[in-house]
Amino acid sequence: MSCHNIGRGLNEVVRKVLVEYDAGLVPHESAFRILQQCAKSVNWCDGNEYEATACMYDRCGRCLQKGMPMFKLGVLYDNQEVLERVRKEAIDYHLCQDCIDKLGIQEFVDSPWDVEKQARYDYHG
């Protein structure tokens, strides 16, 4: 059984980092590293990484930009090289087209990312 509270708590940390990032108080590189660590930290309590980043439903998981069309990546487990590249360079598995192109992973795009549907999973939003 998963511990959802750790994901919800870290989601609030992610939300605060994004508020500070949007205000220009935290540079992209620092925000990205903190957010990436938040997603990884749920594993300390058998949580789910996506719970820590639920508030990022309307942002690209790599460049952190809001309000642009995004796409969901499909199953990456069959290709360890691509999986490691995405884990290193993205916080979540929904990306804008520019980041998909930069990572060279167009063939792994599954479908458009439904922002409205994903907003339902945000605990506070």
CNS distance restraints for C-alpha pairs under 8 A (distance, minus, plus):
assign (resid   1 and name CA) (resid  46 and name CA) 7.70 0.50 0.50
assign (resid   2 and name CA) (resid  45 and name CA) 7.77 0.50 0.50
assign (resid   2 and name CA) (resid  46 and name CA) 5.22 0.50 0.50
assign (resid   2 and name CA) (resid  47 and name CA) 5.21 0.50 0.50
assign (resid   2 and name CA) (resid  48 and name CA) 7.21 0.50 0.50
assign (resid   3 and name CA) (resid   7 and name CA) 7.56 0.50 0.50
assign (resid   3 and name CA) (resid  45 and name CA) 6.14 0.50 0.50
assign (resid   3 and name CA) (resid  46 and name CA) 5.65 0.50 0.50
assign (resid   3 and name CA) (resid  47 and name CA) 4.94 0.50 0.50
assign (resid   3 and name CA) (resid  48 and name CA) 7.98 0.50 0.50
assign (resid   4 and name CA) (resid   8 and name CA) 6.30 0.50 0.50
assign (resid   4 and name CA) (resid  47 and name CA) 5.70 0.50 0.50
assign (resid   4 and name CA) (resid  48 and name CA) 7.26 0.50 0.50
assign (resid   4 and name CA) (resid  51 and name CA) 7.29 0.50 0.50
assign (resid   5 and name CA) (resid   9 and name CA) 6.01 0.50 0.50
assign (resid   5 and name CA) (resid  47 and name CA) 7.85 0.50 0.50
assign (resid   6 and name CA) (resid  10 and name CA) 6.08 0.50 0.50
assign (resid   6 and name CA) (resid  42 and name CA) 5.95 0.50 0.50
assign (resid   6 and name CA) (resid  45 and name CA) 6.78 0.50 0.50
assign (resid   6 and name CA) (resid  47 and name CA) 6.30 0.50 0.50
assign (resid   6 and name CA) (resid  52 and name CA) 7.67 0.50 0.50
assign (resid   7 and name CA) (resid  11 and name CA) 5.94 0.50 0.50
assign (resid   7 and name CA) (resid  42 and name CA) 5.86 0.50 0.50
assign (resid   7 and name CA) (resid  47 and name CA) 5.95 0.50 0.50
assign (resid   7 and name CA) (resid  48 and name CA) 6.47 0.50 0.50
assign (resid   7 and name CA) (resid  49 and name CA) 7.00 0.50 0.50
assign (resid   7 and name CA) (resid  50 and name CA) 7.71 0.50 0.50
assign (resid   7 and name CA) (resid  51 and name CA) 4.57 0.50 0.50
assign (resid   7 and name CA) (resid  52 and name CA) 4.33 0.50 0.50
assign (resid   7 and name CA) (resid  53 and name CA) 7.94 0.50 0.50
assign (resid   8 and name CA) (resid  12 and name CA) 6.62 0.50 0.50
assign (resid   8 and name CA) (resid  51 and name CA) 6.13 0.50 0.50
assign (resid   8 and name CA) (resid  52 and name CA) 6.06 0.50 0.50
assign (resid   8 and name CA) (resid 123 and name CA) 6.86 0.50 0.50
assign (resid   9 and name CA) (resid  13 and name CA) 6.80 0.50 0.50
assign (resid   9 and name CA) (resid  52 and name CA) 7.35 0.50 0.50
assign (resid  10 and name CA) (resid  14 and name CA) 6.18 0.50 0.50
assign (resid  10 and name CA) (resid  38 and name CA) 6.00 0.50 0.50
assign (resid  10 and name CA) (resid  39 and name CA) 7.72 0.50 0.50
assign (resid  10 and name CA) (resid  42 and name CA) 7.62 0.50 0.50
assign (resid  10 and name CA) (resid  51 and name CA) 7.98 0.50 0.50
assign (resid  10 and name CA) (resid  52 and name CA) 4.97 0.50 0.50
assign (resid  10 and name CA) (resid  53 and name CA) 7.80 0.50 0.50
assign (resid  11 and name CA) (resid  15 and name CA) 6.08 0.50 0.50
assign (resid  11 and name CA) (resid  38 and name CA) 7.93 0.50 0.50
assign (resid  11 and name CA) (resid  51 and name CA) 6.59 0.50 0.50
assign (resid  11 and name CA) (resid  52 and name CA) 4.17 0.50 0.50
assign (resid  11 and name CA) (resid  53 and name CA) 5.50 0.50 0.50
assign (resid  11 and name CA) (resid  54 and name CA) 6.35 0.50 0.50
assign (resid  11 and name CA) (resid  55 and name CA) 6.50 0.50 0.50
assign (resid  12 and name CA) (resid  16 and name CA) 6.27 0.50 0.50
assign (resid  12 and name CA) (resid  52 and name CA) 7.90 0.50 0.50
assign (resid  13 and name CA) (resid  17 and name CA) 6.27 0.50 0.50
assign (resid  13 and name CA) (resid  38 and name CA) 7.71 0.50 0.50
assign (resid  14 and name CA) (resid  18 and name CA) 6.20 0.50 0.50
assign (resid  14 and name CA) (resid  35 and name CA) 5.91 0.50 0.50
assign (resid  14 and name CA) (resid  38 and name CA) 7.02 0.50 0.50
assign (resid  14 and name CA) (resid  52 and name CA) 7.09 0.50 0.50
assign (resid  14 and name CA) (resid  53 and name CA) 6.60 0.50 0.50
assign (resid  14 and name CA) (resid  55 and name CA) 7.45 0.50 0.50
assign (resid  15 and name CA) (resid  19 and name CA) 6.29 0.50 0.50
assign (resid  15 and name CA) (resid  55 and name CA) 6.28 0.50 0.50
assign (resid  15 and name CA) (resid  56 and name CA) 7.92 0.50 0.50
assign (resid  16 and name CA) (resid  20 and name CA) 6.30 0.50 0.50
assign (resid  17 and name CA) (resid  21 and name CA) 5.99 0.50 0.50
assign (resid  17 and name CA) (resid  26 and name CA) 7.58 0.50 0.50
assign (resid  17 and name CA) (resid  31 and name CA) 6.40 0.50 0.50
assign (resid  17 and name CA) (resid  34 and name CA) 7.87 0.50 0.50
assign (resid  17 and name CA) (resid  35 and name CA) 7.59 0.50 0.50
assign (resid  18 and name CA) (resid  22 and name CA) 5.95 0.50 0.50
assign (resid  18 and name CA) (resid  31 and name CA) 7.36 0.50 0.50
assign (resid  19 and name CA) (resid  23 and name CA) 6.26 0.50 0.50
assign (resid  20 and name CA) (resid  24 and name CA) 6.35 0.50 0.50
assign (resid  20 and name CA) (resid  25 and name CA) 5.19 0.50 0.50
assign (resid  20 and name CA) (resid  26 and name CA) 5.81 0.50 0.50
assign (resid  21 and name CA) (resid  25 and name CA) 5.66 0.50 0.50
assign (resid  21 and name CA) (resid  26 and name CA) 4.68 0.50 0.50
assign (resid  21 and name CA) (resid  27 and name CA) 6.38 0.50 0.50
assign (resid  21 and name CA) (resid  28 and name CA) 6.98 0.50 0.50
assign (resid  21 and name CA) (resid  31 and name CA) 6.58 0.50 0.50
assign (resid  26 and name CA) (resid  30 and name CA) 6.49 0.50 0.50
assign (resid  26 and name CA) (resid  31 and name CA) 6.09 0.50 0.50
assign (resid  27 and name CA) (resid  31 and name CA) 6.14 0.50 0.50
assign (resid  28 and name CA) (resid  32 and name CA) 5.89 0.50 0.50
assign (resid  28 and name CA) (resid  63 and name CA) 7.94 0.50 0.50
assign (resid  29 and name CA) (resid  33 and name CA) 6.30 0.50 0.50
assign (resid  30 and name CA) (resid  34 and name CA) 6.24 0.50 0.50
assign (resid  31 and name CA) (resid  35 and name CA) 6.05 0.50 0.50
assign (resid  32 and name CA) (resid  36 and name CA) 5.99 0.50 0.50
assign (resid  32 and name CA) (resid  62 and name CA) 7.88 0.50 0.50
assign (resid  32 and name CA) (resid  91 and name CA) 7.59 0.50 0.50
assign (resid  33 and name CA) (resid  37 and name CA) 6.21 0.50 0.50
assign (resid  34 and name CA) (resid  38 and name CA) 6.26 0.50 0.50
assign (resid  35 and name CA) (resid  39 and name CA) 6.40 0.50 0.50
assign (resid  35 and name CA) (resid  53 and name CA) 7.88 0.50 0.50
assign (resid  35 and name CA) (resid  91 and name CA) 7.00 0.50 0.50
assign (resid  36 and name CA) (resid  40 and name CA) 6.41 0.50 0.50
assign (resid  36 and name CA) (resid  90 and name CA) 7.86 0.50 0.50
assign (resid  36 and name CA) (resid  91 and name CA) 5.39 0.50 0.50
assign (resid  37 and name CA) (resid  41 and name CA) 5.90 0.50 0.50
assign (resid  38 and name CA) (resid  42 and name CA) 6.95 0.50 0.50
assign (resid  38 and name CA) (resid  52 and name CA) 6.43 0.50 0.50
assign (resid  38 and name CA) (resid  53 and name CA) 7.99 0.50 0.50
assign (resid  39 and name CA) (resid  49 and name CA) 4.79 0.50 0.50
assign (resid  39 and name CA) (resid  50 and name CA) 7.09 0.50 0.50
assign (resid  39 and name CA) (resid  51 and name CA) 7.96 0.50 0.50
assign (resid  39 and name CA) (resid  52 and name CA) 5.38 0.50 0.50
assign (resid  39 and name CA) (resid  53 and name CA) 6.54 0.50 0.50
assign (resid  39 and name CA) (resid  91 and name CA) 7.29 0.50 0.50
assign (resid  40 and name CA) (resid  49 and name CA) 6.40 0.50 0.50
assign (resid  41 and name CA) (resid  49 and name CA) 7.97 0.50 0.50
assign (resid  42 and name CA) (resid  46 and name CA) 6.48 0.50 0.50
assign (resid  42 and name CA) (resid  47 and name CA) 4.73 0.50 0.50
assign (resid  42 and name CA) (resid  48 and name CA) 6.17 0.50 0.50
assign (resid  42 and name CA) (resid  49 and name CA) 6.01 0.50 0.50
assign (resid  42 and name CA) (resid  52 and name CA) 7.06 0.50 0.50
assign (resid  43 and name CA) (resid  47 and name CA) 5.49 0.50 0.50
assign (resid  43 and name CA) (resid  48 and name CA) 7.12 0.50 0.50
assign (resid  43 and name CA) (resid  49 and name CA) 7.52 0.50 0.50
assign (resid  47 and name CA) (resid  51 and name CA) 7.58 0.50 0.50
assign (resid  48 and name CA) (resid  52 and name CA) 7.29 0.50 0.50
assign (resid  49 and name CA) (resid  53 and name CA) 6.93 0.50 0.50
assign (resid  50 and name CA) (resid  54 and name CA) 5.90 0.50 0.50
assign (resid  50 and name CA) (resid  92 and name CA) 7.38 0.50 0.50
assign (resid  53 and name CA) (resid  57 and name CA) 7.67 0.50 0.50
assign (resid  53 and name CA) (resid  92 and name CA) 7.52 0.50 0.50
assign (resid  54 and name CA) (resid 118 and name CA) 7.98 0.50 0.50
assign (resid  54 and name CA) (resid 119 and name CA) 7.89 0.50 0.50
assign (resid  54 and name CA) (resid 121 and name CA) 6.27 0.50 0.50
assign (resid  54 and name CA) (resid 122 and name CA) 4.85 0.50 0.50
assign (resid  54 and name CA) (resid 123 and name CA) 7.28 0.50 0.50
assign (resid  55 and name CA) (resid 119 and name CA) 7.62 0.50 0.50
assign (resid  55 and name CA) (resid 122 and name CA) 5.23 0.50 0.50
assign (resid  55 and name CA) (resid 123 and name CA) 7.58 0.50 0.50
assign (resid  55 and name CA) (resid 124 and name CA) 7.77 0.50 0.50
assign (resid  55 and name CA) (resid 125 and name CA) 6.95 0.50 0.50
assign (resid  56 and name CA) (resid  60 and name CA) 7.70 0.50 0.50
assign (resid  56 and name CA) (resid  61 and name CA) 7.53 0.50 0.50
assign (resid  57 and name CA) (resid 115 and name CA) 6.03 0.50 0.50
assign (resid  57 and name CA) (resid 118 and name CA) 5.74 0.50 0.50
assign (resid  57 and name CA) (resid 119 and name CA) 5.98 0.50 0.50
assign (resid  57 and name CA) (resid 122 and name CA) 7.62 0.50 0.50
assign (resid  58 and name CA) (resid  66 and name CA) 5.73 0.50 0.50
assign (resid  58 and name CA) (resid  67 and name CA) 6.44 0.50 0.50
assign (resid  58 and name CA) (resid 115 and name CA) 5.75 0.50 0.50
assign (resid  58 and name CA) (resid 119 and name CA) 7.67 0.50 0.50
assign (resid  59 and name CA) (resid  64 and name CA) 5.25 0.50 0.50
assign (resid  59 and name CA) (resid  65 and name CA) 5.30 0.50 0.50
assign (resid  59 and name CA) (resid  66 and name CA) 4.47 0.50 0.50
assign (resid  59 and name CA) (resid  67 and name CA) 6.93 0.50 0.50
assign (resid  59 and name CA) (resid  68 and name CA) 7.86 0.50 0.50
assign (resid  59 and name CA) (resid  95 and name CA) 7.79 0.50 0.50
assign (resid  60 and name CA) (resid  64 and name CA) 4.80 0.50 0.50
assign (resid  60 and name CA) (resid  65 and name CA) 5.54 0.50 0.50
assign (resid  60 and name CA) (resid  66 and name CA) 6.71 0.50 0.50
assign (resid  60 and name CA) (resid  70 and name CA) 6.74 0.50 0.50
assign (resid  60 and name CA) (resid  92 and name CA) 7.85 0.50 0.50
assign (resid  60 and name CA) (resid  94 and name CA) 6.08 0.50 0.50
assign (resid  60 and name CA) (resid  95 and name CA) 4.54 0.50 0.50
assign (resid  60 and name CA) (resid  96 and name CA) 5.52 0.50 0.50
assign (resid  61 and name CA) (resid  90 and name CA) 5.20 0.50 0.50
assign (resid  61 and name CA) (resid  91 and name CA) 4.90 0.50 0.50
assign (resid  61 and name CA) (resid  92 and name CA) 4.63 0.50 0.50
assign (resid  61 and name CA) (resid  93 and name CA) 6.47 0.50 0.50
assign (resid  61 and name CA) (resid  94 and name CA) 5.75 0.50 0.50
assign (resid  61 and name CA) (resid  95 and name CA) 5.44 0.50 0.50
assign (resid  62 and name CA) (resid  89 and name CA) 6.29 0.50 0.50
assign (resid  62 and name CA) (resid  90 and name CA) 4.41 0.50 0.50
assign (resid  62 and name CA) (resid  91 and name CA) 6.21 0.50 0.50
assign (resid  62 and name CA) (resid  92 and name CA) 7.51 0.50 0.50
assign (resid  62 and name CA) (resid  95 and name CA) 6.54 0.50 0.50
assign (resid  62 and name CA) (resid  99 and name CA) 6.72 0.50 0.50
assign (resid  63 and name CA) (resid  99 and name CA) 7.11 0.50 0.50
assign (resid  68 and name CA) (resid  96 and name CA) 6.79 0.50 0.50
assign (resid  69 and name CA) (resid  96 and name CA) 6.11 0.50 0.50
assign (resid  69 and name CA) (resid  97 and name CA) 7.49 0.50 0.50
assign (resid  69 and name CA) (resid 112 and name CA) 7.60 0.50 0.50
assign (resid  69 and name CA) (resid 113 and name CA) 7.50 0.50 0.50
assign (resid  70 and name CA) (resid  94 and name CA) 6.20 0.50 0.50
assign (resid  70 and name CA) (resid  95 and name CA) 5.18 0.50 0.50
assign (resid  70 and name CA) (resid  96 and name CA) 4.31 0.50 0.50
assign (resid  70 and name CA) (resid  97 and name CA) 6.53 0.50 0.50
assign (resid  70 and name CA) (resid 112 and name CA) 6.08 0.50 0.50
assign (resid  70 and name CA) (resid 113 and name CA) 5.27 0.50 0.50
assign (resid  71 and name CA) (resid  94 and name CA) 5.38 0.50 0.50
assign (resid  71 and name CA) (resid  95 and name CA) 5.48 0.50 0.50
assign (resid  71 and name CA) (resid  96 and name CA) 6.20 0.50 0.50
assign (resid  71 and name CA) (resid  97 and name CA) 7.17 0.50 0.50
assign (resid  71 and name CA) (resid 109 and name CA) 6.43 0.50 0.50
assign (resid  71 and name CA) (resid 110 and name CA) 7.21 0.50 0.50
assign (resid  71 and name CA) (resid 111 and name CA) 5.71 0.50 0.50
assign (resid  71 and name CA) (resid 112 and name CA) 4.24 0.50 0.50
assign (resid  71 and name CA) (resid 113 and name CA) 4.58 0.50 0.50
assign (resid  72 and name CA) (resid  93 and name CA) 6.02 0.50 0.50
assign (resid  72 and name CA) (resid  94 and name CA) 4.48 0.50 0.50
assign (resid  72 and name CA) (resid  95 and name CA) 6.68 0.50 0.50
assign (resid  72 and name CA) (resid 109 and name CA) 5.87 0.50 0.50
assign (resid  72 and name CA) (resid 110 and name CA) 5.51 0.50 0.50
assign (resid  72 and name CA) (resid 111 and name CA) 5.39 0.50 0.50
assign (resid  72 and name CA) (resid 112 and name CA) 5.85 0.50 0.50
assign (resid  72 and name CA) (resid 113 and name CA) 5.14 0.50 0.50
assign (resid  73 and name CA) (resid  93 and name CA) 5.53 0.50 0.50
assign (resid  73 and name CA) (resid  94 and name CA) 6.14 0.50 0.50
assign (resid  73 and name CA) (resid  95 and name CA) 7.79 0.50 0.50
assign (resid  73 and name CA) (resid 108 and name CA) 5.59 0.50 0.50
assign (resid  73 and name CA) (resid 109 and name CA) 4.46 0.50 0.50
assign (resid  73 and name CA) (resid 110 and name CA) 5.09 0.50 0.50
assign (resid  73 and name CA) (resid 111 and name CA) 7.26 0.50 0.50
assign (resid  74 and name CA) (resid 108 and name CA) 5.52 0.50 0.50
assign (resid  74 and name CA) (resid 109 and name CA) 5.74 0.50 0.50
assign (resid  74 and name CA) (resid 110 and name CA) 4.59 0.50 0.50
assign (resid  74 and name CA) (resid 111 and name CA) 7.90 0.50 0.50
assign (resid  75 and name CA) (resid 108 and name CA) 7.33 0.50 0.50
assign (resid  76 and name CA) (resid  80 and name CA) 7.28 0.50 0.50
assign (resid  76 and name CA) (resid  82 and name CA) 6.79 0.50 0.50
assign (resid  76 and name CA) (resid  83 and name CA) 5.41 0.50 0.50
assign (resid  76 and name CA) (resid 108 and name CA) 7.21 0.50 0.50
assign (resid  77 and name CA) (resid  83 and name CA) 6.36 0.50 0.50
assign (resid  79 and name CA) (resid  83 and name CA) 6.15 0.50 0.50
assign (resid  80 and name CA) (resid  84 and name CA) 6.02 0.50 0.50
assign (resid  81 and name CA) (resid  85 and name CA) 6.27 0.50 0.50
assign (resid  82 and name CA) (resid  86 and name CA) 6.14 0.50 0.50
assign (resid  82 and name CA) (resid 105 and name CA) 7.57 0.50 0.50
assign (resid  83 and name CA) (resid  87 and name CA) 6.11 0.50 0.50
assign (resid  84 and name CA) (resid  88 and name CA) 6.04 0.50 0.50
assign (resid  85 and name CA) (resid  89 and name CA) 6.06 0.50 0.50
assign (resid  85 and name CA) (resid 103 and name CA) 7.79 0.50 0.50
assign (resid  86 and name CA) (resid  90 and name CA) 5.31 0.50 0.50
assign (resid  86 and name CA) (resid  93 and name CA) 7.88 0.50 0.50
assign (resid  86 and name CA) (resid 103 and name CA) 7.78 0.50 0.50
assign (resid  87 and name CA) (resid  91 and name CA) 6.85 0.50 0.50
assign (resid  94 and name CA) (resid 113 and name CA) 6.60 0.50 0.50
assign (resid  95 and name CA) (resid  99 and name CA) 6.18 0.50 0.50
assign (resid  95 and name CA) (resid 100 and name CA) 6.34 0.50 0.50
assign (resid  96 and name CA) (resid 100 and name CA) 6.35 0.50 0.50
assign (resid  97 and name CA) (resid 101 and name CA) 6.13 0.50 0.50
assign (resid  98 and name CA) (resid 102 and name CA) 6.21 0.50 0.50
assign (resid  99 and name CA) (resid 103 and name CA) 6.09 0.50 0.50
assign (resid 100 and name CA) (resid 104 and name CA) 5.98 0.50 0.50
assign (resid 100 and name CA) (resid 105 and name CA) 5.59 0.50 0.50
assign (resid 100 and name CA) (resid 106 and name CA) 5.96 0.50 0.50
assign (resid 101 and name CA) (resid 105 and name CA) 6.64 0.50 0.50
assign (resid 101 and name CA) (resid 106 and name CA) 6.61 0.50 0.50
assign (resid 105 and name CA) (resid 109 and name CA) 7.20 0.50 0.50
assign (resid 114 and name CA) (resid 118 and name CA) 6.24 0.50 0.50
assign (resid 115 and name CA) (resid 119 and name CA) 6.04 0.50 0.50
assign (resid 116 and name CA) (resid 120 and name CA) 7.13 0.50 0.50
assign (resid 117 and name CA) (resid 121 and name CA) 7.84 0.50 0.50
assign (resid 118 and name CA) (resid 122 and name CA) 7.35 0.50 0.50
assign (resid 119 and name CA) (resid 125 and name CA) 7.09 0.50 0.50
